[in-house]
Amino acid sequence: MEEPKVEHRLNSIATLWTLVCQAHNGSTTGMKSAQERLLERYEGAIRRYLLGAVRDEDTAQELFQEFAFRFVHGDLRGADRQRGRFRDFVKGVLFHLIADFHNRQKKRPRALAPDQPEPAAAEPSLMDMDREFLRTWRDDLLARSWAALDSIEQETGQLYYTVLRFRAEHAELSSAQMAEQLSAKLRRSLNAAGVRQTLHRAREKYADLLIDEVADSLNEPSREQIEQELGDLGLLEHCRPALDRRGAEK
């Protein structure tokens, strides 16, 4: 039986760069809608990055609100798909936010304890900030791909998300052990061969979703550009079989 066609949830609304253009150059209604969608897409990565950078929830919340304000008022208007990856523009705005925050902190008078000076918080280096931003961006991409895989399972009934997540959380189990435990958990009969087949297909679909997420943030991406971005994110080896498969299908 042919599997129902399931469109990627982000591609079903618009490509990333279409949203970027709409967010800053469309009608008032269209701009507001596009801005909200972009902020929703990247909110998780941005919040985690800011919290890691300032280590204070209230401050991170304030900085996120400032990011949202800058975005809505055009700070990302210069994001040009011909000039680079969209994450580079997001990163640039966030780096300036963090730098401005630390500069403000330096100018504030510090209340010192009578018997001990207050230790100054170490300002993160540019390399540390870049590494942390890349990590949060990668984590968010992985989370969105998991969510998309879950949506496919809900629409098709295929246990892609369930089996792949179970494997990720129980890497030590054999296929037979997975089938036994999943059968008890799901209250349906599964065998080792079926679990292996579902796991194989789930891995393929998850890799496809990762590639789609990366490709969507690039301008007319070539295989070389996709490989470079996946390499930067530490995901290339995981996705290489899917890239090879796509190349063979053309």
PEWO-V455998 format. One record per pair of residues at least 24 apart in sequence whose ideal C-beta (glycine too) atoms are under 10 Angstrom apart, sorted by the first residue. I is the first residue (numbers start at 0). J is the second residue. If there is no record, write none. Layout:
i j
I J
I J
This chain:
i j
2 151
2 154
2 155
2 156
2 157
2 200
3 151
3 154
3 155
3 156
3 157
4 154
4 155
5 147
5 150
5 151
5 152
5 153
5 154
5 155
5 157
5 204
6 147
6 150
6 151
6 154
7 143
7 144
7 147
7 150
7 151
7 207
7 208
7 211
7 212
7 215
8 143
8 146
8 147
8 150
8 151
8 208
9 36
9 40
9 143
9 147
9 208
9 211
9 212
9 215
10 147
10 211
10 212
10 214
10 215
12 36
12 40
13 215
14 80
14 214
14 215
14 216
15 40
15 41
15 80
15 85
15 86
15 212
15 214
15 215
15 216
15 217
15 218
16 78
16 79
16 80
16 81
16 85
16 215
16 216
16 217
16 218
16 219
17 80
17 215
18 85
18 215
19 75
19 76
19 78
19 79
19 80
19 85
19 88
19 216
20 78
20 79
20 80
22 70
22 71
22 73
22 75
22 76
22 78
23 70
23 71
23 72
23 73
23 74
23 75
23 76
23 77
23 78
24 76
30 71
31 71
34 67
34 70
34 71
34 75
35 67
35 71
37 70
37 75
37 78
37 85
37 89
38 63
38 66
38 67
38 70
38 71
40 139
40 143
40 212
41 66
41 70
41 85
41 86
41 89
41 135
41 136
41 139
41 143
42 66
42 67
42 139
43 135
43 138
43 139
43 142
43 143
44 86
44 89
44 93
44 132
44 134
44 135
44 136
44 137
44 138
44 139
44 140
44 142
44 143
45 70
45 89
45 90
45 92
45 93
45 96
45 132
45 135
45 136
45 139
46 135
46 139
47 131
47 132
47 134
47 135
47 136
47 138
47 139
48 89
48 90
48 93
48 96
48 97
48 128
48 131
48 132
48 133
48 134
48 135
48 136
48 138
48 139
49 93
49 96
49 97
49 100
49 135
50 135
51 123
51 127
51 128
51 131
51 132
51 134
51 135
52 93
52 94
52 96
52 97
52 100
52 101
52 122
52 123
52 127
52 128
52 131
52 132
52 135
53 96
53 97
53 100
53 101
53 104
53 120
53 123
54 120
55 120
58 100
58 104
59 100
61 96
61 100
62 93
62 96
62 97
62 99
62 100
63 93
63 96
65 92
65 96
65 99
65 100
66 92
66 93
66 95
66 96
69 93
69 95
69 96
79 218
80 216
80 217
80 218
80 219
81 218
81 219
82 218
83 217
83 218
84 213
84 216
84 217
84 218
84 220
84 224
84 227
84 228
84 231
85 215
85 216
85 217
85 218
86 132
86 133
86 136
86 140
86 213
86 216
86 217
86 228
86 231
86 232
87 132
87 216
89 132
89 136
89 216
90 128
90 129
90 132
90 133
90 136
93 128
93 132
93 135
94 125
94 128
94 129
94 132
97 122
97 123
97 128
97 131
97 132
98 122
98 125
98 128
133 231
133 232
133 233
134 232
134 233
136 216
136 231
136 232
137 209
137 231
137 232
137 233
137 234
138 232
139 212
140 208
140 209
140 212
140 213
140 216
140 228
140 229
140 232
140 234
141 205
141 208
141 209
141 212
141 232
141 234
143 208
143 209
143 211
143 212
144 204
144 205
144 206
144 207
144 208
144 209
144 210
144 211
144 212
144 213
144 234
145 205
145 208
145 209
146 208
147 204
147 205
147 207
147 208
147 209
147 211
147 212
148 201
148 204
148 205
148 207
148 208
148 209
150 208
151 201
151 204
151 205
151 208
152 201
152 204
157 197
157 200
157 201
157 204
158 185
158 187
158 189
158 193
158 194
158 197
158 198
158 200
158 201
159 197
159 198
159 200
159 201
159 202
159 203
159 204
159 205
160 201
160 204
160 205
161 185
161 197
161 201
162 189
162 193
162 194
162 195
162 196
162 197
162 198
162 199
162 200
162 201
162 202
163 197
163 198
163 199
163 200
163 201
163 202
163 204
163 205
164 201
164 205
165 194
165 198
165 201
166 194
166 197
166 198
166 201
166 202
167 205
174 198
202 237
202 240
202 241
203 240
203 241
203 244
204 241
205 237
205 238
205 241
206 234
206 237
206 238
206 239
206 240
206 241
206 242
206 244
206 245
207 238
207 241
207 242
207 244
207 245
208 238
208 241
209 234
209 237
209 238
209 241
210 234
210 238
210 241
210 242
210 245
211 241
213 238
222 246
222 249
